[in-house]
Structures are given as C-alpha cells and as structure tokens.
Amino acid sequence: MIMTLKQGNWTLRSAPLLALLLVAAAPLSPAARHLSRVHTGILHLLASARGRSILRASSSPVAKALLARVGENVTPAVAPETSQPLESTVSPDASNNGCGTIYGTRFNLEPRPKALSQNNTSVDFLPTAGLQGADLVVGGADDYRSFYGGLGGSTSGYYVHRNGAEPNPCVPDFEGGLPFIVSSLTGEKLLGGGVAGVAADPARGAVFIADLRIGLSASAVGLFRSTAAILDDPTACPNGTHNLAAAQTCWPVHAEVNPIGGSDIAEGLAVDPRPLGSATGAGDVYVVLDIDTGTSVVEGLAVCTNSLSACSPAVVISGSDTAPASVQGGIRPDIAEHPAGGVTLTYENVNTGGPPGFLETFDLKYVTCTPAGAPTPPVCSAPTLIATEQQPIPDKGTGLGGLDNGALAASQFFIETMVRHAHRVDANGVETYVVWDRCHVPPFNHGMICPDADISLAASNNNGATWQFGTVDNGSGDQYFPAIVTDPATNIVNIAYYSTTGDVLNHRAKVVLRQIPPGPQTPDPVGIAQILTSVPMEPAADFFLDDSFIGNFIGVAARTITTAGGRAYVHYMHNIVNGIYNGAAAPEQNNHLSRFDY
C-alpha cells in the first residue's frame, strides 16, 4: 500500500506499518475504543483520519461534540439560533428531468456553489397524501452542510416531496435539518448528528424520523413526529431550505429517547399499525439503537407512544454478545392475532479469530419481542442464530490485529456486511426474509479485501425457529448495501442495492431493485433485476470525502397506491451532479430518489 500525505484538511492514506506506528504513538481514548464498534454514519467516519480532519475544520457544535467523544480537547461552540432567515429555493438541475430513469432525481435543494455531501439515506411515504394527489415522500440523510453553517447546524437532513403539480414526482419541495432538543440530563441543546431513519404511519397519517442527538456532555436519540396535514401546509412547512424556526413548526413533536452521557445511534424505526386502543402496544413506535454502556456498544430497543407523550427506557436485546452491530426492527403482520413475538429484530455479532490472521466471522441474530405498551419496554427473547457468515465483508481489516480498513478489491470506501429483514404473508403464513451482503470467496490479504461481494438471503415461516437459505444476487461484480421492505397490501418483497455488474472494472455501481412475489415456497424465487440508474455511481467522485465513505446503507419503501398496483421509492447516494468550486465543476455526493411502479 502507498502512503499519501496532503497538507490541510483533506487526505491521509497510510500503509499498515504507519497505522501501527500512529496507534502506538497515540493510543485511542476509551471513548474512541467504544466508538470503534459503532458501524454506521458520522461516528463510523470519525474513525478515519479524513473524517477527523473534516470535523477539525468545522466550527459547528456537532463537530465539536463528535471530536470530544474521542477524547480531543475542544472549545465549546454555540448552536445557531432560530432567527436566521429562511434559505431560498434552488432551481432544479439537470438530474431533475426524470424520476428513476437514468440516475434518479437529486433529492435536495442545495445550491451548487460549494456543495457538500449527503449519504446514509432512508425513505418512506404516505400514498396520495400530498397536495393534488401526490405521494407524500419523506427522506432522511446525513447532510454535511451542517458542519459549515447550513441546515441550522443539524447533520440530520429531511427532504420532502408533496406537490402533485410537479411534472417530476421525485423533486423535493422543501428540506431542512431536524431541530435541536434539550437534554433532560444537562439542559444543553442536542443537535442532529445524522443517521436519520424514516417511518410512515398510514393508519394515522403520521411520519416519524429518529436520529442521533449529540452535545458536548450528553447524547440521546431524537424521535420526531409530523403529520400529512402539517407537512402539506405551506405555512408550517414552506418551500425551500428551512431554518431552525421552520424546522420546529414542520416537526413540532419530539421525544428524547434513552438520554445518556455517551453516544447512541438510531438505526431504524418500526410502527405498530394496529388502531390505537385496540390492544396492548397498538400504534406504538419502536426505536432500535446502539447503546454505549461506557465499556462497550450493545444493541437496544425502546418504545414510545404514537403521540410521543412517553417513551420506555432502552433495553438491551443483544444478550451477552460482545461485538453486536447494525440492529434493525420490524413488526410481524400477524401481531394482532399473535402479539407474543410480534416485534422482531436482526443484528450481527462480529467474532474475531486469533493470530496470525485475526479473521472475522459474523453471527447473524434474530430476536422476537412481545409488546407491553409504552412506556413499558417490551419483553424480548434471547437472540437466536440465523447463520454464521464465514465470508463477511469486514468493516475493519483484520491484518495487524484490526488496524487497517477493509474494502472491496475495486473500491476503498468503508463497507461491512449488514443484515436487514422484512415480513410478509403468503401461502405459507407469515414469512420472514433476511438479506445481507457477503464475500463470494474468502477475503484475502489477511481478510482485509473482498474481491467479489454478493447478496444472500434467509427465509423462515415459523418466526425464526428454522431458516432456509438462498441468494438475491451473486452475479459478476460487487453487490452491496441491501435494503428490504414489503408492500403490506400485495405482500411483494422489494430489495434494493448497489451493483457493479456490467462494469468491467467492478467499480461503478448502478441501483438495482428486485422483487419476490408471494408463492408456495420459502423462500420464493427472486425476480429479475430492475435497473433504476442506467448511469452508474462513481464511489470515489467526491472531493470532500474522496474514496473513503459513501455511507453505510440506502433506503427503500413500497406501498400499494391503487388496486392497479404498487410503488417503490429508493433513496440512495449518487454523484452524477456536479458542485461548483472556485468556478470549476467537480462531482459530489447527493441523495437521489428513484421510483418504480409495479
């Protein structure tokens, strides 16, 4: 490997020996060691030299708080006030000519001069709940404008399409950064730290977003609630880029989940769809999160009432596992008939072998929980094993005791195996589908490099008692970042991911959607690949993040629109749209939206 050093705030690529020397010279603080097991979002990027250099160059309170998490001495920054003017709407660019046909639509309103990155995308929608019959589509993303004075200092961006008069059904009408909340422990303002997960609640016309909340001495998960009536109101949610005042009227209700002095990450949401008052826990909102205990990072679950009037403490669901990560939650469609085990979670536990290889395996785990009704936490089972992945894509290389970043052979961005799941009803009753990315062959170079990434699946028709295995995509090139969701009306499973198939260098990735219609088997056959972006994404084409980080995941949502069929939205990072820097155009990461009707 080659070492490249550049002065300033941009690049440090180090050979394994240099990395070893740097760690020996400057041991990680206890907080940094704890964060080394956090696998998503800004905190994951913080582990890199490039990530820290970006934060050091920022004066934002979030950047200061993140640096303090890893033991750096920082001067407290003052959070922006709500009096800043509403930012103006930006004219759509060339990428807004089509929705899901070539490279989707840029789903933000960021001005082109000095544009910054967006990644780690999520999405959900309320069908036909927007203006003039439009779908009300809400996306979340990490937005790096916050580090340099944008979005009210919040790294948790929201982006909304609501206007049915727009010729493009994927163009955003407004955007912003989720507003601050006040810590119940310290009284300080906690700003959005990214990883904004979105969940729509059609039964009540509501939308929820959960994110990391961070300050210098406290952190929590922020859970925000809005409704279609508010999101459609141009007074409460004006067009354009919101300041803090507009963000507060657009997302007027919030809850502080699991307030602590460490670092939490909200990785997903699940809403119980049953009518309020119909049964214990009906309508409750489940928040899955990483919990920093002070000595380790574990996986947890909290639950709030639908109104966010009360939330439970977070409970640990990862048992005695020592390196769990990437928890995701779900609700079984038969929860009304069988509430026991009706709330489900998946996560992975990382096992590191001994010298000389320190090779990793990932245990994929499944947990079921019974609702107790917020603010009482659910009662959860012990984790059970889905499978042990012997060929994972490691988030950290295992050579030299885990000091080097793992990667795909054709790309150098952060990546690891992540497990996701969804439920559906078919001829076999309720089925659970689990997907994850893995290496087609054993990783080489001490387990640091995966030369060919695939996407696998497991399916169960008995709530995880037994599993059957299959493949989503093991074609040529790399397949990674799978996202999965079920259309609850048609029970069609939708799986979206990146794929480099067709690129002779296995480097530039297109966005692909595959579906699994209901059938008599478990698992049923996976459908053909629907290519949503015929122009691929170049993972190294961002001057700000270079080839170090493109996020950890993408988002997909699917619902039936009419009796004629359903619709899926996929929210992902693409860098086809250039930013303008000192008058010159250069690619940069943007959150994009595509739509697939079926």
C-alpha positions as CSV (number, residue, x, y, z in Angstrom):
1,M,0.0,0.0,0.0
2,I,1.1,3.6,-0.7
3,M,1.2,6.4,1.8
4,T,-0.1,9.8,0.5
5,L,0.0,12.9,2.7
6,K,-1.5,16.2,1.8
7,Q,-1.3,19.4,3.8
8,G,-4.5,20.9,5.1
9,N,-7.7,19.1,6.0
10,W,-8.2,16.6,3.2
11,T,-6.2,13.4,2.8
12,L,-4.2,10.8,4.8
13,R,-3.8,7.4,3.4
14,S,-1.5,5.2,5.4
15,A,0.3,1.9,5.0
16,P,-0.3,-0.7,7.7
17,L,3.0,0.0,9.3
18,L,2.3,3.7,9.5
19,A,-1.1,3.0,11.0
20,L,0.6,0.7,13.6
21,L,3.1,3.5,14.5
22,L,0.3,6.1,14.8
23,V,-1.7,3.9,17.1
24,A,1.4,3.1,19.2
25,A,2.3,6.8,19.5
26,A,-1.3,8.0,20.3
27,P,-3.4,5.3,22.0
28,L,-7.1,5.6,21.5
29,S,-9.1,7.0,24.4
30,P,-11.7,4.7,26.0
31,A,-14.4,6.7,24.1
32,A,-12.6,6.1,20.8
33,R,-12.3,2.4,21.5
34,H,-16.0,2.3,22.2
35,L,-16.8,4.1,19.0
36,S,-14.7,1.7,17.1
37,R,-17.6,-0.8,17.3
38,V,-20.1,1.7,16.1
39,H,-20.7,0.8,12.5
40,T,-22.9,3.5,10.9
41,G,-23.0,7.1,10.0
42,I,-20.8,10.0,11.1
43,L,-19.4,8.2,14.1
44,H,-18.1,5.5,11.8
45,L,-16.5,8.0,9.5
46,L,-14.9,9.6,12.6
47,A,-12.7,6.6,12.9
48,S,-10.8,7.7,9.8
49,A,-8.1,10.4,9.6
50,R,-10.1,12.1,6.9
51,G,-13.2,12.1,9.0
52,R,-11.4,13.8,11.9
53,S,-9.8,16.4,9.6
54,I,-13.2,17.4,8.3
55,L,-14.5,17.8,11.8
56,R,-11.5,19.8,13.0
57,A,-12.0,22.2,10.1
58,S,-15.6,22.8,11.3
59,S,-16.8,25.2,14.0
60,S,-20.2,23.5,14.3
61,P,-21.4,22.3,17.7
62,V,-21.9,18.8,16.3
63,A,-18.4,18.6,15.0
64,K,-17.0,19.7,18.4
65,A,-19.1,17.2,20.3
66,L,-18.1,14.4,18.0
67,L,-14.4,15.2,18.5
68,A,-14.9,15.3,22.2
69,R,-16.3,11.8,22.0
70,V,-12.9,10.5,21.0
71,G,-11.0,12.5,23.7
72,E,-9.9,15.6,21.7
73,N,-9.8,18.9,23.6
74,V,-12.4,21.2,22.0
75,T,-13.7,24.7,22.7
76,P,-17.5,24.6,23.1
77,A,-19.4,26.1,20.1
78,V,-22.7,27.9,20.3
79,A,-25.6,26.4,18.5
80,P,-27.2,28.6,15.8
81,E,-30.3,30.5,16.8
82,T,-33.7,30.2,15.1
83,S,-33.6,33.8,13.8
84,Q,-31.6,33.0,10.7
85,P,-33.6,33.7,7.5
86,L,-35.3,31.1,5.5
87,E,-33.0,30.0,2.7
88,S,-34.3,30.4,-0.8
89,T,-35.4,27.6,-3.1
90,V,-32.8,26.5,-5.6
91,S,-33.7,25.9,-9.2
92,P,-33.8,22.2,-10.2
93,D,-30.7,20.9,-12.0
94,A,-30.3,18.5,-14.9
95,S,-30.8,15.5,-12.7
96,N,-34.4,16.5,-12.0
97,N,-35.5,15.7,-15.6
98,G,-36.7,12.2,-14.7
99,C,-37.7,10.1,-11.7
100,G,-35.8,6.8,-11.7
101,T,-35.0,6.6,-15.4
102,I,-31.3,7.4,-15.7
103,Y,-29.9,8.5,-12.4
104,G,-33.0,9.4,-10.4
105,T,-33.6,12.9,-9.1
106,R,-31.3,14.9,-6.8
107,F,-33.5,14.9,-3.7
108,N,-32.1,18.1,-2.1
109,L,-32.2,21.8,-2.8
110,E,-28.5,22.5,-2.0
111,P,-27.0,25.4,-4.0
112,R,-24.4,24.3,-6.5
113,P,-21.5,26.6,-5.4
114,K,-19.6,24.9,-2.6
115,A,-21.9,21.9,-2.4
116,L,-21.2,19.3,0.3
117,S,-22.0,15.6,0.7
118,Q,-25.2,13.7,1.6
119,N,-25.3,10.0,2.3
120,N,-26.8,7.3,4.6
121,T,-30.3,7.6,3.1
122,S,-33.7,6.4,4.3
123,V,-37.2,6.9,2.9
124,D,-40.9,6.2,3.5
125,F,-44.1,7.7,2.1
126,L,-47.8,8.2,2.7
127,P,-49.6,7.2,-0.6
128,T,-51.5,10.1,-2.3
129,A,-51.4,12.1,1.0
130,G,-49.6,15.1,-0.6
131,L,-51.1,18.0,-2.4
132,Q,-53.2,17.3,-5.5
133,G,-53.0,13.6,-5.0
134,A,-49.2,13.3,-4.8
135,D,-47.4,10.8,-2.7
136,L,-46.1,12.5,0.4
137,V,-42.4,11.3,0.3
138,V,-40.1,11.9,3.2
139,G,-36.4,11.1,3.0
140,G,-33.6,11.3,5.6
141,A,-29.9,11.6,5.2
142,D,-26.6,12.6,6.7
143,D,-26.0,16.1,5.4
144,Y,-22.6,17.7,5.7
145,R,-23.8,21.2,5.2
146,S,-24.3,21.3,8.9
147,F,-20.6,21.4,9.5
148,Y,-20.2,24.7,7.7
149,G,-23.2,26.7,8.8
150,G,-26.1,25.1,6.9
151,L,-29.3,23.4,8.0
152,G,-29.3,25.1,11.3
153,G,-26.3,23.1,12.4
154,S,-28.1,19.8,12.2
155,T,-26.4,16.9,10.4
156,S,-29.8,15.1,10.2
157,G,-31.4,16.2,7.0
158,Y,-35.0,15.8,5.9
159,Y,-36.3,16.1,2.3
160,V,-39.9,16.1,1.3
161,H,-41.9,15.9,-2.0
162,R,-45.6,16.8,-1.7
163,N,-46.7,18.7,-4.8
164,G,-48.7,16.8,-7.3
165,A,-48.5,19.7,-9.8
166,E,-44.8,19.0,-10.2
167,P,-44.1,17.2,-13.5
168,N,-41.4,15.2,-11.7
169,P,-42.8,13.1,-8.8
170,C,-39.4,12.9,-7.2
171,V,-38.4,16.5,-7.0
172,P,-38.1,17.9,-3.4
173,D,-40.3,20.8,-2.4
174,F,-38.6,21.5,0.9
175,E,-35.8,20.3,3.1
176,G,-34.1,21.1,6.4
177,G,-32.2,19.9,9.4
178,L,-34.1,18.4,12.3
179,P,-34.4,20.9,15.1
180,F,-32.5,20.7,18.4
181,I,-33.9,19.2,21.6
182,V,-32.9,20.0,25.1
183,S,-31.1,17.3,27.2
184,S,-33.0,16.3,30.2
185,L,-29.7,15.5,31.9
186,T,-27.6,18.6,31.3
187,G,-30.0,21.2,29.8
188,E,-27.8,21.7,26.8
189,K,-29.0,21.8,23.2
190,L,-28.6,18.5,21.4
191,L,-28.2,18.9,17.7
192,G,-28.9,16.3,15.0
193,G,-25.8,14.0,14.5
194,G,-27.1,12.1,11.4
195,V,-28.4,8.6,10.7
196,A,-32.0,9.8,10.2
197,G,-34.3,6.8,9.9
198,V,-37.8,7.5,8.5
199,A,-41.1,5.5,9.1
200,A,-44.5,6.5,7.8
201,D,-47.7,5.6,9.6
202,P,-50.6,5.5,7.1
203,A,-53.1,4.4,9.8
204,R,-52.7,7.8,11.4
205,G,-51.4,9.9,8.6
206,A,-48.1,10.4,10.5
207,V,-44.4,10.4,9.7
208,F,-41.6,9.7,12.2
209,I,-37.9,10.4,12.0
210,A,-35.3,9.2,14.5
211,D,-31.7,10.3,14.7
212,L,-28.6,10.7,16.8
213,R,-28.7,13.7,19.2
214,I,-25.4,14.9,20.4
215,G,-23.9,17.6,22.7
216,L,-20.6,18.0,24.5
217,S,-21.6,16.2,27.6
218,A,-24.8,14.3,26.7
219,S,-26.4,12.5,23.9
220,A,-29.6,10.7,23.1
221,V,-31.8,9.5,20.2
222,G,-34.2,12.1,19.0
223,L,-37.6,10.9,17.8
224,F,-39.7,13.4,15.8
225,R,-43.3,13.3,14.6
226,S,-45.2,15.2,12.0
227,T,-48.5,14.6,10.1
228,A,-49.6,14.9,6.5
229,A,-51.7,17.9,7.4
230,I,-48.6,19.7,8.7
231,L,-46.2,18.6,6.0
232,D,-48.7,19.7,3.3
233,D,-49.2,23.1,4.9
234,P,-47.0,25.8,3.2
235,T,-47.2,28.0,6.2
236,A,-45.9,25.3,8.7
237,C,-43.5,23.8,6.1
238,P,-42.7,26.4,3.5
239,N,-41.0,25.5,0.2
240,G,-37.2,25.9,0.2
241,T,-34.5,25.1,2.7
242,H,-35.7,25.5,6.3
243,N,-34.1,27.5,9.0
244,L,-34.5,26.2,12.6
245,A,-37.8,28.1,13.1
246,A,-39.3,26.4,10.1
247,A,-37.9,23.0,11.1
248,Q,-39.6,23.3,14.5
249,T,-43.0,24.1,13.0
250,C,-42.6,21.4,10.5
251,W,-41.6,18.7,13.1
252,P,-43.5,20.1,16.2
253,V,-43.5,17.0,18.4
254,H,-40.4,15.2,19.6
255,A,-39.2,12.8,22.3
256,E,-35.8,12.3,23.9
257,V,-35.1,8.5,23.8
258,N,-32.6,6.9,26.1
259,P,-30.8,10.1,27.4
260,I,-27.2,9.2,28.4
261,G,-23.8,10.7,28.6
262,G,-22.4,8.5,25.8
263,S,-23.2,8.0,22.2
264,D,-26.3,6.4,20.7
265,I,-27.3,5.9,17.1
266,A,-30.8,5.4,15.9
267,E,-30.7,2.9,13.0
268,G,-34.3,2.3,12.3
269,L,-38.0,2.6,13.3
270,A,-41.0,0.3,13.3
271,V,-44.6,1.4,13.9
272,D,-47.2,-1.0,15.1
273,P,-50.0,-0.5,12.5
274,R,-52.9,-1.6,14.8
275,P,-55.6,1.0,15.7
276,L,-54.9,3.0,18.8
277,G,-56.5,1.4,21.9
278,S,-57.3,-1.9,20.1
279,A,-54.7,-3.9,22.0
280,T,-51.6,-3.5,24.2
281,G,-49.0,-1.6,22.3
282,A,-51.2,-0.8,19.3
283,G,-49.8,2.2,17.4
284,D,-46.5,2.3,19.4
285,V,-43.3,3.4,17.8
286,Y,-40.2,1.2,18.3
287,V,-36.7,2.7,18.1
288,V,-33.7,0.4,17.6
289,L,-30.4,1.8,18.6
290,D,-26.8,1.3,19.6
291,I,-26.1,1.9,23.2
292,D,-22.7,3.0,24.6
293,T,-22.5,1.5,28.0
294,G,-19.2,3.1,28.8
295,T,-17.3,-0.1,28.3
296,S,-18.9,-1.5,25.1
297,V,-21.5,-0.8,22.5
298,V,-24.6,-3.1,22.6
299,E,-27.9,-3.2,20.7
300,G,-31.0,-1.9,22.2
301,L,-34.7,-1.2,21.8
302,A,-37.0,1.5,23.2
303,V,-40.7,2.1,22.6
304,C,-42.8,5.3,22.6
305,T,-46.5,6.1,22.4
306,N,-47.6,7.2,18.9
307,S,-48.1,10.7,20.2
308,L,-44.6,10.6,21.7
309,S,-46.0,11.6,25.1
310,A,-44.0,8.9,26.8
311,C,-41.1,6.5,26.0
312,S,-39.6,3.5,27.7
313,P,-36.0,3.0,28.8
314,A,-33.9,1.3,26.2
315,V,-33.5,-2.5,26.9
316,V,-30.5,-4.5,25.7
317,I,-31.6,-7.1,23.1
318,S,-28.1,-8.4,22.1
319,G,-27.7,-10.6,25.2
320,S,-24.1,-11.5,26.0
321,D,-22.7,-10.8,22.5
322,T,-19.5,-8.8,22.8
323,A,-19.5,-7.1,19.4
324,P,-23.0,-6.6,18.1
325,A,-23.9,-4.1,15.4
326,S,-26.5,-3.0,12.8
327,V,-29.7,-3.7,14.6
328,Q,-32.9,-3.3,12.6
329,G,-36.5,-3.7,13.8
330,G,-39.8,-4.9,12.3
331,I,-43.4,-5.7,13.1
332,R,-45.0,-9.0,12.0
333,P,-48.2,-8.6,10.1
334,D,-50.0,-11.1,12.4
335,I,-49.2,-9.1,15.5
336,A,-53.0,-8.6,16.2
337,E,-53.6,-12.3,16.3
338,H,-50.2,-13.3,17.8
339,P,-48.7,-10.4,19.8
340,A,-46.2,-12.7,21.5
341,G,-43.1,-12.3,19.3
342,G,-44.8,-9.8,17.1
343,V,-41.9,-7.2,17.3
344,T,-38.7,-8.5,15.7
345,L,-35.1,-7.5,15.4
346,T,-32.0,-8.6,13.5
347,Y,-28.4,-7.7,14.1
348,E,-24.9,-9.2,13.6
349,N,-22.2,-10.1,16.1
350,V,-18.6,-9.8,15.0
351,N,-16.2,-12.6,16.0
352,T,-12.5,-12.0,15.6
353,G,-10.2,-15.0,15.3
354,G,-6.8,-15.3,16.7
355,P,-3.4,-14.6,15.3
356,P,-1.9,-14.6,12.8
357,G,-4.9,-13.8,10.6
358,F,-7.4,-12.3,13.1
359,L,-10.0,-13.4,10.6
360,E,-13.6,-12.4,11.3
361,T,-16.9,-14.3,11.1
362,F,-20.3,-12.6,11.6
363,D,-23.1,-14.3,13.6
364,L,-26.5,-13.1,12.2
365,K,-29.0,-13.0,15.0
366,Y,-32.8,-12.8,15.3
367,V,-34.8,-11.6,18.3
368,T,-38.6,-11.5,19.0
369,C,-40.3,-9.3,21.5
370,T,-43.8,-9.0,23.0
371,P,-45.4,-5.6,23.3
372,A,-46.1,-4.3,26.8
373,G,-47.4,-0.9,25.9
374,A,-45.3,2.2,26.0
375,P,-43.8,3.5,28.3
376,T,-43.2,-0.1,29.5
377,P,-40.5,-1.8,27.4
378,P,-41.3,-4.9,25.5
379,V,-40.3,-8.4,26.7
380,C,-37.7,-9.8,24.4
381,S,-36.4,-13.3,23.8
382,A,-32.8,-14.3,23.9
383,P,-31.1,-13.9,20.5
384,T,-31.1,-16.9,18.2
385,L,-28.7,-17.7,15.4
386,I,-29.8,-17.3,11.8
387,A,-26.4,-18.3,10.4
388,T,-22.7,-17.7,10.9
389,E,-21.3,-15.9,7.9
390,Q,-17.9,-17.3,7.3
391,Q,-17.1,-14.8,4.5
392,P,-18.2,-11.4,5.7
393,I,-17.2,-8.1,4.3
394,P,-15.4,-6.7,7.3
395,D,-15.7,-3.1,8.3
396,K,-12.1,-3.2,9.5
397,G,-9.4,-5.3,8.1
398,T,-8.1,-8.0,10.4
399,G,-4.4,-7.8,9.4
400,L,-2.1,-6.4,12.1
401,G,-4.8,-7.0,14.7
402,G,-7.5,-5.0,13.1
403,L,-5.7,-1.7,12.4
404,D,-6.5,-1.5,8.7
405,N,-9.7,-0.6,6.9
406,G,-11.3,-3.5,5.0
407,A,-12.5,-2.8,1.5
408,L,-13.8,-4.2,-1.8
409,A,-11.0,-5.0,-4.2
410,A,-12.3,-2.5,-6.7
411,S,-13.2,0.3,-4.2
412,Q,-11.8,1.7,-1.0
413,F,-14.8,3.1,0.9
414,F,-15.9,1.9,4.3
415,I,-18.1,-1.2,4.0
416,E,-19.2,-4.2,6.1
417,T,-21.7,-7.0,6.0
418,M,-25.0,-5.6,7.3
419,V,-28.1,-7.7,7.9
420,R,-31.7,-6.4,7.2
421,H,-35.1,-8.1,7.4
422,A,-38.8,-7.8,6.5
423,H,-42.0,-9.9,6.9
424,R,-44.9,-10.8,4.5
425,V,-47.9,-13.1,4.3
426,D,-48.3,-15.7,1.7
427,A,-49.4,-19.4,1.2
428,N,-47.0,-20.5,4.0
429,G,-48.4,-18.0,6.5
430,V,-46.1,-15.2,7.7
431,E,-42.6,-15.4,6.2
432,T,-39.5,-13.5,7.4
433,Y,-36.9,-12.6,4.8
434,V,-33.4,-11.6,5.9
435,V,-30.8,-10.2,3.5
436,W,-27.1,-9.4,3.9
437,D,-24.0,-8.7,1.8
438,R,-21.1,-11.1,1.9
439,C,-17.9,-12.0,0.1
440,H,-18.3,-14.6,-2.7
441,V,-14.9,-16.1,-1.8
442,P,-12.8,-15.9,1.4
443,P,-11.4,-12.3,1.7
444,F,-7.6,-12.2,1.1
445,N,-4.7,-10.0,2.4
446,H,-5.3,-11.1,6.0
447,G,-9.1,-10.9,5.5
448,M,-8.9,-7.2,4.6
449,I,-10.0,-7.3,0.9
450,C,-13.1,-8.8,-0.6
451,P,-12.7,-9.4,-4.4
452,D,-16.4,-10.1,-5.1
453,A,-19.4,-9.1,-3.0
454,D,-22.8,-10.8,-3.2
455,I,-26.2,-10.5,-1.5
456,S,-27.6,-13.6,0.3
457,L,-30.9,-14.3,1.9
458,A,-32.5,-16.5,4.5
459,A,-36.3,-17.1,5.0
460,S,-38.4,-18.5,7.8
461,N,-42.1,-19.3,8.0
462,N,-42.0,-20.1,11.8
463,N,-40.7,-16.8,13.2
464,G,-37.1,-17.8,13.2
465,A,-37.3,-21.4,14.6
466,T,-35.8,-22.7,11.3
467,W,-34.3,-21.0,8.2
468,Q,-34.0,-21.8,4.6
469,F,-31.2,-20.1,2.5
470,G,-30.9,-18.6,-1.0
471,T,-29.3,-15.8,-3.0
472,V,-30.5,-12.4,-4.1
473,D,-27.7,-11.7,-6.4
474,N,-24.3,-13.5,-6.9
475,G,-23.6,-12.2,-10.4
476,S,-20.5,-10.7,-11.7
477,G,-19.1,-7.6,-9.9
478,D,-19.9,-6.4,-6.5
479,Q,-23.4,-6.2,-4.9
480,Y,-23.7,-4.3,-1.6
481,F,-25.9,-2.2,0.7
482,P,-29.1,-4.2,0.5
483,A,-32.3,-2.6,1.8
484,I,-35.5,-4.6,2.1
485,V,-39.2,-3.8,2.6
486,T,-42.6,-5.5,2.0
487,D,-45.6,-3.9,0.3
488,P,-48.2,-4.8,3.0
489,A,-51.1,-4.9,0.6
490,T,-49.6,-7.1,-2.2
491,N,-47.0,-8.9,0.1
492,I,-44.3,-8.3,-2.6
493,V,-40.9,-8.1,-1.1
494,N,-38.7,-5.3,-2.5
495,I,-34.9,-5.5,-2.3
496,A,-32.8,-2.5,-3.4
497,Y,-29.0,-2.4,-3.6
498,Y,-25.9,-1.2,-5.5
499,S,-24.5,-3.5,-8.2
500,T,-21.4,-3.1,-10.4
501,T,-22.5,-5.8,-12.8
502,G,-21.7,-4.5,-16.3
503,D,-18.6,-2.5,-15.3
504,V,-15.5,-4.3,-16.5
505,L,-13.6,-2.8,-13.5
506,N,-16.2,-3.8,-10.9
507,H,-16.1,-0.3,-9.6
508,R,-19.0,2.0,-10.8
509,A,-22.3,0.9,-9.3
510,K,-25.9,1.1,-10.5
511,V,-29.0,1.0,-8.3
512,V,-31.0,-2.2,-8.7
513,L,-34.4,-3.3,-7.4
514,R,-35.5,-7.0,-7.2
515,Q,-38.9,-8.3,-6.1
516,I,-40.1,-11.5,-4.5
517,P,-43.8,-12.1,-5.3
518,P,-45.8,-14.4,-2.9
519,G,-45.7,-18.1,-3.7
520,P,-45.7,-21.6,-2.3
521,Q,-42.1,-21.8,-1.4
522,T,-39.9,-20.5,1.5
523,P,-38.0,-18.6,0.1
524,D,-39.8,-17.9,-3.1
525,P,-37.8,-17.2,-6.3
526,V,-36.2,-13.7,-6.6
527,G,-37.3,-11.7,-9.6
528,I,-35.2,-10.1,-12.3
529,A,-33.1,-7.1,-11.7
530,Q,-34.8,-3.8,-12.4
531,I,-32.1,-1.2,-13.2
532,L,-33.1,2.1,-11.7
533,T,-30.0,4.1,-12.6
534,S,-28.6,3.3,-16.1
535,V,-25.8,5.8,-15.4
536,P,-23.7,4.3,-12.6
537,M,-22.3,6.0,-9.4
538,E,-18.6,6.6,-9.1
539,P,-17.7,5.8,-5.4
540,A,-14.5,7.9,-5.4
541,A,-16.1,11.0,-7.1
542,D,-16.4,13.4,-4.1
543,F,-13.6,15.8,-3.3
544,F,-14.8,16.2,0.3
545,L,-14.9,12.5,1.2
546,D,-12.8,11.2,-1.6
547,D,-13.0,7.4,-1.8
548,S,-13.3,6.9,2.0
549,F,-17.0,7.0,2.6
550,I,-20.3,6.7,0.6
551,G,-22.5,6.0,3.6
552,N,-23.3,2.6,5.0
553,F,-26.8,2.0,3.6
554,I,-29.6,3.1,1.3
555,G,-33.4,3.2,1.8
556,V,-36.4,1.6,0.1
557,A,-40.1,2.0,0.8
558,A,-43.0,0.2,-1.0
559,R,-46.8,0.5,-0.7
560,T,-49.9,-0.2,-2.9
561,I,-51.2,3.0,-4.5
562,T,-54.4,1.7,-6.1
563,T,-56.0,-1.6,-6.9
564,A,-53.9,-1.5,-10.1
565,G,-50.6,-1.8,-8.4
566,G,-47.9,-0.6,-6.0
567,R,-45.0,1.8,-6.0
568,A,-41.5,1.6,-4.6
569,Y,-39.2,4.6,-3.8
570,V,-35.5,4.1,-3.4
571,H,-33.3,6.7,-1.7
572,Y,-29.6,6.5,-2.3
573,M,-26.4,8.4,-2.9
574,H,-25.3,9.3,-6.4
575,N,-22.7,11.8,-7.6
576,I,-23.7,12.5,-11.2
577,V,-24.5,16.1,-10.3
578,N,-21.5,18.4,-10.0
579,G,-20.8,21.0,-7.4
580,I,-19.1,24.2,-8.3
581,Y,-15.8,25.0,-6.5
582,N,-13.9,28.2,-7.3
583,G,-15.8,28.3,-10.6
584,A,-14.9,24.8,-11.6
585,A,-17.3,21.8,-11.7
586,A,-16.5,18.7,-9.7
587,P,-18.6,15.6,-8.7
588,E,-20.0,15.4,-5.2
589,Q,-22.3,13.1,-3.2
590,N,-26.0,13.9,-3.3
591,N,-29.0,12.0,-2.0
592,H,-31.1,10.9,-5.0
593,L,-34.6,9.4,-5.3
594,S,-36.0,6.9,-7.8
595,R,-39.5,5.5,-8.3
596,F,-40.5,2.1,-9.6
597,D,-44.2,1.3,-10.3
598,Y,-45.4,-2.3,-10.5
